[in-house]
Amino acid sequence: MIPESVQRLDPSDATERARYERAFYAAFRRTSANRLVRSLWLWDDERERLAVRVPYEDQRIYVQRADSGDVNAGLAFNLLLRSFQSAAYGFAPPEPLAGCGEFLTFFSVKPLCLASLLRLCAGVFEDLRRGGFHTSYGTTAPRVMPLYRRLGAEVLATREINGEFRHFFRLPL
């Protein structure tokens, strides 16, 4: 069950989508000089909004809100894999696709304690399993890989791109 503080975002609601994109931007603002991240996502620096290139209708987005209603944490999952974000770094989609998805982003504006993070992931993973998913793929920088390993991820490949490394991982849900 998804924790009470976590909700699925309705990306068709422009106000909610804007809140999410502003939180996404705020969480990654410190990495805005990173050329790989700048090329991977759609940055709107003027409005301080950030989005992935995968269409919203292909995503399931989970958000954790602060008491004010603002998004404090978000996790976006690619449901259909018609567009595979990891391909931007040269990684191929899984075969077969059935039951597989892709983590597009996982962020928090303010730090989450490990217990909160694990509860969030457990609830999201359970919701995805109920939807027929058993495995997720994704990419991450080396400094974040220990978190994914703690959740059970396995590194499938590593690429160096313009002097930066990215791990491609598989994570059972």
C-alpha positions in Angstrom: 0.0 0.0 0.0 1.3 3.5 -0.9 2.1 5.4 2.3 -0.6 8.0 3.2 1.8 10.9 2.6 2.4 9.6 -1.0 0.0 10.2 -3.9 -0.1 9.5 -7.6 0.2 12.8 -9.5 -2.4 13.6 -12.1 -0.2 15.1 -14.8 -3.2 16.3 -16.8 -3.8 18.8 -14.0 -1.7 21.8 -15.1 -1.4 23.2 -11.6 -0.2 19.8 -10.2 2.1 19.3 -13.0 3.7 22.7 -12.5 4.2 22.0 -8.7 5.9 18.7 -9.6 8.1 20.3 -12.3 9.2 23.1 -9.9 10.1 20.6 -7.2 11.9 18.4 -9.7 13.9 21.5 -10.8 14.6 22.5 -7.2 16.0 19.1 -6.4 18.3 19.0 -9.4 19.3 22.8 -9.5 22.7 22.0 -7.9 23.5 19.7 -10.9 22.4 22.1 -13.6 26.1 22.4 -14.7 26.2 18.7 -15.4 26.2 18.3 -19.1 24.8 14.8 -19.1 21.8 15.8 -16.9 21.3 18.9 -19.0 21.0 16.9 -22.2 18.9 14.1 -20.7 15.9 16.2 -19.5 13.9 19.3 -20.6 15.2 22.3 -18.5 13.1 25.5 -18.4 15.5 27.7 -16.4 13.3 30.8 -16.9 10.3 29.3 -15.2 12.4 26.9 -13.0 10.7 23.8 -14.2 12.1 20.4 -15.2 10.6 17.5 -17.1 11.7 14.2 -18.5 11.4 13.6 -22.3 9.1 10.6 -21.9 5.5 11.8 -22.5 3.4 12.2 -19.3 0.8 9.7 -20.6 3.5 7.0 -20.5 4.4 7.8 -16.9 3.2 7.0 -13.4 4.4 9.7 -11.0 4.3 9.4 -7.2 4.7 12.5 -5.0 5.2 13.0 -1.3 3.9 16.4 -0.2 4.8 18.8 2.5 2.0 20.1 4.8 1.8 23.2 2.5 0.9 20.9 -0.4 4.1 21.5 -2.2 5.9 18.4 -3.6 8.8 17.4 -1.4 9.7 14.1 -3.2 8.9 12.5 -6.5 9.4 9.3 -8.3 8.5 8.9 -12.0 8.1 5.5 -13.6 8.1 4.8 -17.4 5.1 2.4 -17.8 5.2 1.6 -21.5 8.9 1.9 -22.6 7.9 3.2 -26.0 10.5 5.8 -25.3 13.5 4.5 -23.2 15.2 7.2 -21.3 18.3 5.1 -20.6 18.9 4.9 -24.4 20.2 8.5 -24.2 23.3 7.0 -22.5 23.6 4.1 -24.9 21.8 1.4 -22.9 19.3 -0.9 -24.6 15.7 -1.6 -23.4 15.1 -5.0 -21.8 13.8 -8.0 -23.7 11.0 -9.0 -23.2 9.3 -5.8 -22.1 6.3 -7.4 -20.4 6.3 -6.5 -16.7 9.2 -4.1 -17.0 9.4 -0.4 -16.6 12.0 2.3 -16.1 12.7 4.7 -13.3 12.9 8.1 -14.9 13.7 10.2 -11.8 13.7 9.9 -8.1 14.2 13.1 -6.1 13.6 14.9 -2.9 13.8 18.7 -2.4 14.6 18.2 1.3 16.6 15.2 2.6 14.6 12.2 3.5 15.7 10.0 6.4 16.5 6.4 5.3 13.4 5.0 7.1 11.1 7.4 5.2 12.8 6.7 1.9 12.5 2.9 2.4 8.8 3.2 3.3 8.2 5.4 0.2 9.9 2.8 -2.0 8.1 -0.1 -0.5 4.8 1.5 -1.1 5.5 2.5 -4.6 7.0 -0.9 -5.5 3.9 -2.6 -4.1 1.6 -0.4 -6.2 3.7 -1.1 -9.3 3.6 -4.9 -8.6 -0.2 -4.7 -8.3 -0.1 -3.1 -11.8 1.7 -6.1 -13.2 5.3 -4.8 -13.0 8.1 -7.0 -11.6 11.3 -5.2 -12.7 12.5 -1.7 -13.3 15.6 -0.4 -15.1 17.3 2.9 -14.8 20.5 4.9 -14.9 22.3 6.7 -12.1 25.6 8.4 -11.2 28.0 6.4 -9.1 27.4 8.4 -6.0 23.7 7.4 -5.9 24.2 3.7 -6.8 24.7 2.6 -3.2 21.1 3.6 -2.5 19.8 1.5 -5.4 21.9 -1.4 -4.3 20.4 -1.2 -0.8 17.0 -1.5 -2.6 18.2 -4.6 -4.4 19.5 -3.2 -7.7 22.2 -4.9 -9.8 24.5 -2.9 -12.1 24.2 -4.3 -15.7 26.6 -2.0 -17.4 28.6 1.2 -16.9 29.4 3.8 -19.5 31.8 6.8 -19.5 30.3 9.7 -21.3 32.2 13.0 -21.6 34.3 12.1 -18.5 31.2 11.1 -16.4 30.1 7.6 -15.5 26.6 6.3 -15.6 25.5 2.9 -14.3 22.6 1.0 -15.9 20.8 -1.1 -13.3 18.0 -3.6 -12.9 15.9 -3.5 -9.8 13.4 -6.2 -8.9 10.2 -4.7 -7.6 
